[in-house]
Amino acid sequence: MAPMPATPLDTLRWMTGDWEGKSPDGTFDEHWIEPRGGVMLGVGREIKADGTLSFFEYMRVEARVDGVYLVPQPRGKPGHDFKLVEHDTSRAVFENAGDDRVHRISYSRTGDTLEARVQGEGIDDAFHLIKR
């Protein structure tokens, strides 16, 4: 059987896996499945120290005719498109200057550590996750 042809999402395969970290309020985790069918799917959540859910998010990275987009859906609400503007073998930067609050979401990986960074109006939050 011949190998599958490379797709634009294959350059982001390094994001796949199960990741977890600590937050000031508890713990969080993020899970990404490998790209197939022109999409990578992800889900994330934050759990307070008392065991209750404080946040969840559905995410997808999809290949379109005009590029690759990250589409987060915080708390399951309608998504916002963030276009991939920079990437290499361990870093990806997605931007949406027109978003009301968040303008940039980036991921970078060093070994078994994944950093997710959210930047925008008065926001510059970094989340450090370890591969499980």
Backbone as a printed PyTorch tensor [residue, N CA C, xyz], in Angstrom:
tensor([[[  0.8350,  -1.1770,   0.0000],
         [  0.0000,   0.0000,   0.0000],
         [  0.8840,   1.2460,   0.0000]],

        [[  0.5790,   2.1980,  -0.8510],
         [  1.3640,   3.4310,  -0.9570],
         [  1.0690,   4.3410,   0.2290]],

        [[  2.0760,   5.1040,   0.6870],
         [  1.8270,   6.0280,   1.8020],
         [  0.8560,   7.1250,   1.3840]],

        [[  0.1260,   7.6410,   2.3810],
         [ -0.8080,   8.7340,   2.1290],
         [ -0.0180,   9.9810,   1.7420]],

        [[ -0.5190,  10.7780,   0.7960],
         [  0.1840,  12.0030,   0.4400],
         [  0.1480,  12.9940,   1.6010]],

        [[  1.1720,  13.8180,   1.6730],
         [  1.2550,  14.8260,   2.7320],
         [  0.1600,  15.8750,   2.5350]],

        [[ -0.3490,  16.3710,   3.6410],
         [ -1.3520,  17.4430,   3.6060],
         [ -0.8050,  18.6140,   4.4220]],

        [[ -1.3900,  19.8110,   4.2780],
         [ -0.9170,  20.9370,   5.0830],
         [ -0.9760,  20.6600,   6.5890]],

        [[ -1.9100,  19.8260,   7.0240],
         [ -2.0370,  19.5310,   8.4510],
         [ -0.9380,  18.6050,   8.9640]],

        [[ -0.2930,  17.8630,   8.0760],
         [  0.7700,  16.9590,   8.5220],
         [  1.9050,  17.7030,   9.2090]],

        [[  2.0980,  18.9810,   8.8750],
         [  3.1580,  19.7600,   9.5200],
         [  2.8240,  20.0840,  10.9750]],

        [[  1.5700,  19.8280,  11.3860],
         [  1.1500,  20.0910,  12.7590],
         [  0.9470,  18.8090,  13.5660]],

        [[  1.3510,  17.7030,  13.0150],
         [  1.1760,  16.3990,  13.6700],
         [  1.8320,  16.3560,  15.0490]],

        [[  2.8420,  17.1620,  15.2830],
         [  3.5460,  17.1990,  16.5670],
         [  2.6390,  17.6400,  17.7170]],

        [[  1.4730,  18.2230,  17.4260],
         [  0.5350,  18.6350,  18.4720],
         [ -0.2960,  17.4700,  19.0040]],

        [[ -0.3540,  16.3570,  18.2730],
         [ -1.2330,  15.2690,  18.6660],
         [ -0.8010,  14.6460,  19.9880]],

        [[ -1.7840,  14.1570,  20.7010],
         [ -1.5090,  13.4690,  21.9590],
         [ -2.3620,  13.9840,  23.0880]],

        [[ -2.0970,  13.4300,  24.2570],
         [ -2.7990,  13.7910,  25.4850],
         [ -1.8500,  14.6080,  26.3470]],

        [[ -2.2790,  15.7920,  26.7320],
         [ -1.4510,  16.7640,  27.4490],
         [ -2.1450,  17.1910,  28.7300]],

        [[ -1.3790,  17.4490,  29.7920],
         [ -1.9790,  17.9170,  31.0330],
         [ -1.0600,  18.8950,  31.7440]],

        [[ -1.6750,  19.7780,  32.5420],
         [ -0.9020,  20.7740,  33.2670],
         [ -1.6450,  21.2670,  34.4900]],

        [[ -0.9770,  22.1300,  35.2440],
         [ -1.5660,  22.7220,  36.4450],
         [ -1.8760,  24.1880,  36.1670]],

        [[ -2.9770,  24.6480,  36.7460],
         [ -3.3450,  26.0520,  36.6580],
         [ -3.4070,  26.6020,  38.0760]],

        [[ -3.4830,  27.9220,  38.2310],
         [ -3.5980,  28.4720,  39.5870],
         [ -4.8320,  27.9480,  40.3250]],

        [[ -5.8700,  27.5670,  39.5700],
         [ -7.1250,  27.1180,  40.1780],
         [ -7.2980,  25.6090,  40.2220]],

        [[ -6.3960,  24.8430,  39.6140],
         [ -6.5640,  23.3910,  39.5740],
         [ -5.6950,  22.7500,  38.5120]],

        [[ -6.3250,  21.9970,  37.6060],
         [ -5.5990,  21.3150,  36.5300],
         [ -6.3270,  21.5260,  35.2110]],

        [[ -5.6220,  21.2990,  34.1120],
         [ -6.2510,  21.3500,  32.8010],
         [ -5.6230,  20.2870,  31.9160]],

        [[ -6.3640,  19.8870,  30.9160],
         [ -5.8300,  18.9470,  29.9440],
         [ -6.3350,  19.3030,  28.5590]],

        [[ -5.5780,  18.8380,  27.5840],
         [ -5.9080,  19.0770,  26.1800],
         [ -5.5670,  17.8030,  25.4250]],

        [[ -6.4310,  17.4440,  24.4920],
         [ -6.2570,  16.2040,  23.7360],
         [ -6.4300,  16.5130,  22.2490]],

        [[ -5.4350,  16.1320,  21.4460],
         [ -5.4720,  16.3450,  19.9970],
         [ -5.3270,  15.0080,  19.2890]],

        [[ -6.1940,  14.7530,  18.3100],
         [ -6.0530,  13.5350,  17.5120],
         [ -5.4210,  13.8870,  16.1740]],

        [[ -4.7400,  12.9100,  15.6050],
         [ -3.9580,  13.1610,  14.3910],
         [ -4.8400,  13.6090,  13.2290]],

        [[ -4.2330,  14.3370,  12.2950],
         [ -5.0120,  14.8370,  11.1590],
         [ -5.4750,  13.7130,  10.2380]],

        [[ -6.7320,  13.8030,   9.8630],
         [ -7.3320,  12.9120,   8.8520],
         [ -8.5100,  13.6430,   8.2360]],

        [[ -8.7250,  13.4160,   6.9700],
         [ -9.8780,  14.0100,   6.3110],
         [ -9.8460,  15.5300,   6.2690]],

        [[ -8.6520,  16.1080,   6.3450],
         [ -8.5300,  17.5660,   6.2760],
         [ -8.7920,  18.2770,   7.5920]],

        [[ -8.7900,  17.5270,   8.7140],
         [ -9.0680,  18.1540,  10.0080],
         [ -8.3210,  17.4400,  11.1370]],

        [[ -7.8870,  18.2200,  12.1330],
         [ -7.4000,  17.7110,  13.4210],
         [ -8.4350,  18.1630,  14.4390]],

        [[ -8.7990,  17.2820,  15.3500],
         [ -9.7810,  17.6410,  16.3720],
         [ -9.1300,  17.6580,  17.7380]],

        [[ -9.5770,  18.6070,  18.5680],
         [ -9.0590,  18.7160,  19.9210],
         [-10.1550,  19.0850,  20.8950]],

        [[ -9.8890,  18.7950,  22.1530],
         [-10.7900,  19.1720,  23.2360],
         [ -9.9340,  19.5150,  24.4400]],

        [[-10.3770,  20.5040,  25.2010],
         [ -9.6550,  20.8970,  26.3990],
         [-10.6190,  21.1970,  27.5220]],

        [[-10.1190,  21.0950,  28.7600],
         [-10.9480,  21.4200,  29.9180],
         [-10.0680,  21.8320,  31.0850]],

        [[-10.6600,  22.6050,  31.9860],
         [ -9.9880,  22.9860,  33.2260],
         [-10.8690,  22.5190,  34.3780]],

        [[-10.2450,  21.8790,  35.3650],
         [-10.9360,  21.3600,  36.5310],
         [-10.4230,  22.0940,  37.7640]],

        [[-11.3410,  22.6600,  38.5510],
         [-10.9640,  23.3560,  39.7860],
         [-10.4370,  22.3590,  40.8150]],

        [[ -9.7500,  22.8770,  41.8110],
         [ -9.1990,  22.0320,  42.8750],
         [-10.2850,  21.2220,  43.5870]],

        [[-11.5260,  21.7310,  43.6070],
         [-12.6090,  20.9900,  44.2690],
         [-13.2340,  19.9310,  43.3590]],

        [[-12.6870,  19.7630,  42.1440],
         [-13.1600,  18.7250,  41.2290],
         [-14.2490,  19.1540,  40.2740]],

        [[-14.6550,  20.4200,  40.2850],
         [-15.7090,  20.8770,  39.3760],
         [-15.1060,  21.4640,  38.0980]],

        [[-15.8640,  21.3520,  37.0360],
         [-15.4480,  21.8750,  35.7300],
         [-15.5460,  23.3970,  35.7300]],

        [[-14.4630,  24.0750,  35.3430],
         [-14.5220,  25.5350,  35.2650],
         [-14.5200,  26.0320,  33.8200]],

        [[-14.0320,  25.1900,  32.8730],
         [-13.9600,  25.6200,  31.4730],
         [-13.8010,  24.3930,  30.5960]],

        [[-14.3820,  24.4440,  29.3940],
         [-14.1090,  23.4310,  28.3690],
         [-14.1340,  24.0890,  27.0040]],

        [[-13.5090,  23.4250,  26.0570],
         [-13.3980,  23.9940,  24.7090],
         [-13.2640,  22.8740,  23.6830]],

        [[-14.0180,  22.9970,  22.6020],
         [-13.8360,  22.1360,  21.4360],
         [-12.9520,  22.8980,  20.4610]],

        [[-12.0720,  22.1830,  19.7540],
         [-11.1670,  22.8400,  18.8140],
         [-11.0220,  21.9840,  17.5640]],

        [[-10.7730,  22.6540,  16.4660],
         [-10.4070,  21.9220,  15.2540],
         [ -9.4070,  22.7610,  14.4730]],

        [[ -8.5350,  22.0690,  13.7830],
         [ -7.6270,  22.7010,  12.8350],
         [ -8.0010,  22.1080,  11.4970]],

        [[ -8.3330,  22.9600,  10.5420],
         [ -8.8100,  22.4460,   9.2590],
         [ -8.1040,  23.1100,   8.0890]],

        [[ -7.8980,  22.3160,   7.0640],
         [ -7.3050,  22.8070,   5.8210],
         [ -8.4270,  23.3190,   4.9200]],

        [[ -8.2540,  24.5330,   4.4390],
         [ -9.2010,  25.1470,   3.5070],
         [ -8.4460,  25.5520,   2.2590]],

        [[ -9.1620,  25.9700,   1.2480],
         [ -8.5400,  26.3870,  -0.0060],
         [ -7.5570,  27.5270,   0.2260]],

        [[ -7.8880,  28.4480,   1.1410],
         [ -7.0570,  29.6300,   1.3620],
         [ -6.1180,  29.5000,   2.5660]],

        [[ -5.9500,  28.3070,   3.1090],
         [ -5.0090,  28.1300,   4.2070],
         [ -5.4800,  27.1430,   5.2520]],

        [[ -4.7970,  27.1610,   6.3870],
         [ -5.1090,  26.2880,   7.5160],
         [ -5.6270,  27.1670,   8.6490]],

        [[ -6.6940,  26.7320,   9.3020],
         [ -7.3400,  27.5210,  10.3400],
         [ -7.5280,  26.7190,  11.6190]],

        [[ -7.3100,  27.3900,  12.7580],
         [ -7.6840,  26.8890,  14.0680],
         [ -9.0470,  27.5000,  14.3770]],

        [[-10.0060,  26.6530,  14.7820],
         [-11.3490,  27.1330,  15.0970],
         [-11.7060,  26.6690,  16.5170]],

        [[-11.3950,  27.4970,  17.5300],
         [-11.7830,  27.1430,  18.9000],
         [-13.2520,  27.4860,  19.1520]],

        [[-13.8930,  26.6680,  19.9800],
         [-15.2750,  26.8950,  20.3790],
         [-15.3520,  26.8400,  21.9060]],

        [[-14.9930,  27.9390,  22.5900],
         [-15.0330,  27.9500,  24.0520],
         [-16.4430,  27.6860,  24.5710]],

        [[-16.5260,  26.7500,  25.4850],
         [-17.8060,  26.3510,  26.0910],
         [-18.8180,  25.9110,  25.0390]],

        [[-18.3280,  25.4260,  23.8900],
         [-19.2030,  24.9160,  22.8440],
         [-19.9060,  25.9780,  22.0210]],

        [[-19.5450,  27.2430,  22.2170],
         [-20.1710,  28.3370,  21.4660],
         [-19.6580,  28.3360,  20.0320]],

        [[-20.2750,  29.1070,  19.1480],
         [-19.7780,  29.1800,  17.7650],
         [-18.2930,  29.5500,  17.7200]],

        [[-17.5950,  28.9590,  16.7660],
         [-16.1600,  29.1480,  16.6700],
         [-15.7480,  30.4480,  16.0080]],

        [[-14.4740,  30.7730,  16.2030],
         [-13.8410,  31.9180,  15.5590],
         [-12.6570,  31.3820,  14.7600]],

        [[-12.4440,  31.9140,  13.5710],
         [-11.3700,  31.4360,  12.6900],
         [-10.0570,  32.1600,  12.9710]],

        [[ -9.0030,  31.3860,  13.2190],
         [ -7.6530,  31.9020,  13.3950],
         [ -6.7820,  31.2540,  12.3240]],

        [[ -6.2740,  32.0640,  11.4020],
         [ -5.4980,  31.5390,  10.2750],
         [ -4.0520,  31.2600,  10.6850]],

        [[ -3.5230,  30.1370,  10.2210],
         [ -2.1220,  29.7910,  10.4540],
         [ -1.2480,  30.7680,   9.6700]],

        [[ -0.4080,  31.5390,  10.3940],
         [  0.4210,  32.5500,   9.7450],
         [  1.9080,  32.2290,   9.8240]],

        [[  2.2980,  31.3610,  10.7660],
         [  3.6940,  30.9180,  10.9040],
         [  3.6850,  29.4900,  11.4080]],

        [[  4.6280,  28.6970,  10.9330],
         [  4.7850,  27.3570,  11.5040],
         [  6.1190,  26.7720,  11.0810]],

        [[  6.5850,  25.8350,  11.9000],
         [  7.7410,  25.0220,  11.5640],
         [  7.5300,  23.6500,  12.1980]],

        [[  8.5670,  22.9230,  12.4660],
         [  8.4170,  21.5530,  12.9460],
         [  7.9940,  21.4440,  14.4090]],

        [[  7.9200,  22.5660,  15.1290],
         [  7.5050,  22.5000,  16.5340],
         [  6.8000,  23.7720,  17.0180]],

        [[  6.3080,  24.5740,  16.0740],
         [  5.6520,  25.8340,  16.4470],
         [  4.5870,  26.1840,  15.4170]],

        [[  3.4500,  26.7080,  15.9030],
         [  2.3730,  27.1500,  15.0210],
         [  1.7340,  28.4010,  15.6170]],

        [[  1.5260,  29.4060,  14.7650],
         [  0.9210,  30.6640,  15.1970],
         [ -0.3160,  30.9150,  14.3360]],

        [[ -1.4420,  31.1250,  15.0220],
         [ -2.7190,  31.3860,  14.3590],
         [ -3.1800,  32.7800,  14.7560]],

        [[ -3.6910,  33.5610,  13.7810],
         [ -4.1080,  34.9300,  14.0830],
         [ -5.4940,  35.2440,  13.5420]],

        [[ -6.1770,  36.1470,  14.2680],
         [ -7.4470,  36.7100,  13.8510],
         [ -7.5110,  38.1210,  14.4360]],

        [[ -7.0200,  39.0930,  13.6990],
         [ -6.9720,  40.4740,  14.1850],
         [ -8.3640,  41.0510,  14.3930]],

        [[ -9.3620,  40.4940,  13.7470],
         [-10.7170,  41.0060,  13.8630],
         [-11.4910,  40.4640,  15.0440]],

        [[-10.9420,  39.4970,  15.7690],
         [-11.6420,  38.9530,  16.9290],
         [-11.7270,  40.0240,  18.0150]],

        [[-12.8190,  40.0660,  18.7340],
         [-13.0410,  41.0890,  19.7570],
         [-12.0090,  41.0680,  20.8740]],

        [[-11.5620,  39.9000,  21.2630],
         [-10.7280,  39.7980,  22.4560],
         [ -9.3860,  39.1280,  22.1870]],

        [[ -9.4100,  37.9540,  21.5880],
         [ -8.1890,  37.1830,  21.3420],
         [ -7.7340,  37.4200,  19.9050]],

        [[ -6.4450,  37.7580,  19.7230],
         [ -5.9200,  38.0330,  18.3830],
         [ -4.9470,  36.9640,  17.9000]],

        [[ -4.3290,  36.2530,  18.8390],
         [ -3.3000,  35.2820,  18.4600],
         [ -3.3450,  34.0870,  19.4090]],

        [[ -3.2680,  32.9070,  18.8230],
         [ -3.1430,  31.6620,  19.5800],
         [ -1.9540,  30.9260,  18.9950]],

        [[ -1.0310,  30.5370,  19.8500],
         [  0.1410,  29.8240,  19.3500],
         [  0.3970,  28.5730,  20.1810]],

        [[  1.0050,  27.6070,  19.5330],
         [  1.4350,  26.3700,  20.1690],
         [  2.9020,  26.1650,  19.8430]],

        [[  3.6540,  25.6860,  20.8170],
         [  5.0360,  25.2880,  20.5610],
         [  5.3370,  24.0650,  21.4110]],

        [[  6.1990,  23.2270,  20.8760],
         [  6.5400,  21.9920,  21.5720],
         [  8.0440,  21.8900,  21.7250]],

        [[  8.4600,  21.5210,  22.9550],
         [  9.8540,  21.2140,  23.2490],
         [  9.8430,  19.8790,  23.9740]],

        [[ 10.2980,  18.8310,  23.3030],
         [ 10.2770,  17.5030,  23.9030],
         [  8.8570,  17.0880,  24.2580]],

        [[  8.6450,  16.7580,  25.5360],
         [  7.3240,  16.3400,  25.9990],
         [  6.5370,  17.4760,  26.6410]],

        [[  6.8910,  18.7200,  26.3160],
         [  6.1790,  19.8790,  26.8420],
         [  5.5450,  20.6550,  25.6870]],

        [[  4.2710,  20.9710,  25.8450],
         [  3.5330,  21.7620,  24.8740],
         [  3.1320,  23.0630,  25.5550]],

        [[  3.4310,  24.1910,  24.8980],
         [  2.9790,  25.4780,  25.4090],
         [  1.8840,  26.0010,  24.4940]],

        [[  0.7550,  26.3440,  25.0950],
         [ -0.3280,  27.0170,  24.3850],
         [ -0.3550,  28.4500,  24.9090]],

        [[ -0.3400,  29.4250,  23.9980],
         [ -0.3240,  30.8310,  24.4140],
         [ -1.4940,  31.5470,  23.7400]],

        [[ -2.2090,  32.3390,  24.5310],
         [ -3.3560,  33.1050,  24.0530],
         [ -3.0400,  34.5750,  24.2890]],

        [[ -3.1090,  35.3860,  23.2100],
         [ -2.7740,  36.8010,  23.3100],
         [ -3.8720,  37.6510,  22.6780]],

        [[ -4.0690,  38.8330,  23.2390],
         [ -5.0720,  39.7440,  22.6990],
         [ -5.1980,  40.9810,  23.5540]],

        [[ -6.3830,  41.5740,  23.5500],
         [ -6.6490,  42.7950,  24.3120],
         [ -6.4710,  42.5310,  25.8020]],

        [[ -5.3450,  42.9650,  26.3560],
         [ -5.0780,  42.7820,  27.7760],
         [ -4.8360,  41.3430,  28.1930]],

        [[ -4.5640,  40.4630,  27.2320],
         [ -4.3750,  39.0280,  27.5050],
         [ -3.0100,  38.5840,  26.9980]],

        [[ -2.2770,  37.8840,  27.8160],
         [ -1.0690,  37.1810,  27.3870],
         [ -0.8790,  36.0160,  28.3590]],

        [[ -1.6300,  34.9370,  28.1100],
         [ -1.6320,  33.7740,  28.9880],
         [ -0.9210,  32.6060,  28.3230]],

        [[ -0.0160,  31.9790,  29.0630],
         [  0.6910,  30.7990,  28.5770],
         [  0.3170,  29.6090,  29.4510]],

        [[  0.0600,  28.4790,  28.8160],
         [ -0.3000,  27.2470,  29.4980],
         [  0.7280,  26.1840,  29.1300]],

        [[  1.3580,  25.5900,  30.1400],
         [  2.3940,  24.5810,  29.9130],
         [  1.8170,  23.2110,  30.2320]],

        [[  1.8900,  22.3300,  29.2500],
         [  1.3130,  20.9950,  29.3830],
         [  2.3960,  19.9410,  29.1590]],

        [[  2.2850,  18.8410,  29.8790],
         [  3.2110,  17.7260,  29.7520],
         [  2.4920,  16.5730,  29.0700]],

        [[  3.1850,  15.8930,  28.1640],
         [  2.5940,  14.7600,  27.4660],
         [  2.3850,  13.6040,  28.4330]],

        [[  1.1990,  13.0040,  28.3670],
         [  0.9170,  11.8410,  29.2050],
         [  1.3350,  10.5850,  28.5110]]])
